């Protein structure tokens, strides 16, 4: 990726906000009996079973099929092979999409305005998303732009929508954690460490689908109002 050497935004610009938000969400999830903490000393990773019903998963899959286009990763194209799924933002004004978004907001207790639009993703056989972080890296071509429109990404939420015949796991590559898609399950992770510094060990990958298809939605949160 290209770099921006003129940035005046320090790499740890949002450390205090990330630290405060991390503590608030951590305490809220710990008090919720439906939330399971995935054992790890290096990443704050949580899961909620049956977060979406089968009917809700099916409806969201239809919306993804209607909006999905070849995925990009900022200045990397689909043809690079880095991210070969199809993806697209589902309509944020759709009442059904709003309902799911509010449910995620309420679970985490994060200000709704800090959440990005829900993105739907579809992986067919052979498609993948190679190891990456969800948080923004200083010195990249997109750093100043993203920091100016909501700040650093704080939490990631990802819901699996369907069973996958083979492959398609979500792997935290430095932790030895591999999560098989289960319909309706919501994953949550903090992109920062408890001290508020972005956490390099949150690196993860969407492994290639071997058979069938994989559908997920992702909603990211910033450290302030997203626009």
URRA-V459287 format. One record per residue. N is the residue number from 1. SS is DSSP state (h for helix, s for strand, l for the rest). OMEGA is omega as a letter, one per 30 degrees, with the letter a starting at -180 (* if undefined). NEAR is the number of other ideal C-beta (glycine too) atoms within 8 Angstrom. Layout:
[[N/SS/OMEGA/NEAR] [N/SS/OMEGA/NEAR]]
//
This chain:
[[1/l/l/7] [2/l/a/6] [3/s/l/7] [4/l/a/10] [5/l/a/5] [6/l/a/4] [7/l/l/9] [8/l/l/3] [9/l/a/8] [10/l/a/5] [11/l/a/4] [12/l/a/7] [13/l/a/9] [14/l/a/12] [15/h/a/11] [16/h/l/7] [17/h/l/13] [18/h/l/16] [19/h/a/12] [20/h/a/9] [21/h/l/13] [22/h/l/14] [23/h/a/9] [24/h/a/9] [25/h/l/13] [26/h/a/11] [27/h/l/8] [28/h/l/10] [29/h/a/13] [30/h/a/8] [31/l/a/5] [32/l/a/8] [33/l/l/3] [34/l/a/5] [35/s/l/12] [36/s/l/7] [37/s/l/9] [38/l/a/8] [39/l/l/3] [40/l/l/10] [41/l/a/2] [42/l/a/7] [43/l/l/11] [44/l/a/10] [45/s/a/13] [46/s/l/12] [47/s/l/12] [48/s/l/12] [49/l/l/9] [50/l/l/7] [51/l/l/10] [52/l/l/12] [53/l/l/7] [54/h/l/7] [55/h/l/6] [56/h/l/11] [57/h/a/15] [58/h/l/9] [59/h/l/9] [60/h/l/16] [61/h/l/11] [62/h/l/8] [63/h/l/14] [64/h/l/16] [65/h/a/8] [66/h/a/6] [67/h/a/11] [68/l/l/11] [69/s/l/7] [70/s/a/6] [71/l/l/12] [72/l/l/8] [73/s/a/9] [74/l/a/8] [75/l/l/7] [76/s/a/9] [77/l/l/6] [78/h/a/8] [79/h/l/4] [80/h/a/8] [81/l/a/5] [82/l/l/9] [83/s/a/13] [84/l/l/11] [85/l/l/12] [86/s/a/12] [87/s/l/10] [88/s/l/10] [89/s/l/9] [90/l/a/15] [91/l/a/8] [92/l/l/10] [93/l/l/5] [94/l/a/9] [95/h/l/5] [96/h/l/10] [97/h/l/13] [98/h/a/10] [99/h/l/8] [100/h/l/13] [101/h/l/13] [102/h/l/9] [103/h/l/9] [104/h/l/12] [105/h/a/12] [106/h/a/7] [107/h/a/13] [108/h/a/13] [109/l/l/8] [110/l/l/12] [111/l/a/6] [112/h/a/8] [113/h/l/6] [114/h/a/13] [115/s/l/14] [116/l/l/10] [117/l/l/8] [118/l/l/13] [119/s/l/12] [120/s/a/16] [121/s/l/15] [122/s/l/13] [123/s/l/16] [124/s/a/8] [125/s/a/10] [126/l/a/7] [127/l/a/10] [128/l/l/13] [129/s/a/11] [130/s/a/8] [131/s/a/6] [132/s/l/11] [133/l/l/10] [134/l/a/8] [135/l/a/11] [136/l/a/10] [137/l/l/7] [138/l/l/9] [139/l/l/8] [140/s/a/12] [141/l/a/9] [142/l/a/9] [143/h/a/14] [144/h/a/9] [145/h/a/7] [146/h/l/9] [147/h/a/12] [148/h/a/5] [149/l/l/7] [150/l/l/11] [151/l/a/9] [152/l/l/15] [153/l/a/11] [154/l/a/16] [155/s/l/14] [156/s/l/14] [157/s/a/13] [158/s/l/11] [159/s/l/14] [160/s/a/13] [161/l/a/14] [162/l/l/11] [163/l/l/7] [164/l/a/13] [165/l/l/6] [166/s/l/8] [167/s/l/11] [168/l/l/13] [169/l/l/9] [170/s/a/12] [171/s/l/10] [172/s/a/15] [173/l/l/8] [174/l/a/8] [175/l/a/9] [176/l/l/5] [177/s/l/9] [178/s/a/9] [179/s/l/9] [180/l/l/6] [181/l/l/14] [182/l/a/8] [183/l/l/11] [184/l/a/15] [185/l/l/13] [186/s/l/13] [187/s/l/14] [188/s/l/15] [189/s/l/11] [190/s/l/15] [191/l/l/15] [192/s/l/16] [193/l/a/8] [194/l/l/9] [195/l/l/7] [196/l/l/14] [197/l/l/9] [198/s/a/10] [199/l/a/12] [200/h/a/7] [201/h/l/9] [202/h/l/14] [203/l/a/11] [204/s/a/11] [205/s/l/12] [206/s/a/12] [207/l/a/11] [208/l/l/10] [209/s/l/17] [210/s/l/8] [211/s/a/8] [212/l/l/10] [213/s/l/10] [214/s/l/14] [215/s/l/15] [216/s/l/12] [217/s/l/15] [218/s/l/11] [219/s/l/14] [220/s/l/11] [221/s/l/15] [222/l/l/14] [223/l/l/11] [224/l/a/8] [225/l/l/8] [226/l/l/11] [227/l/*/4]]
//
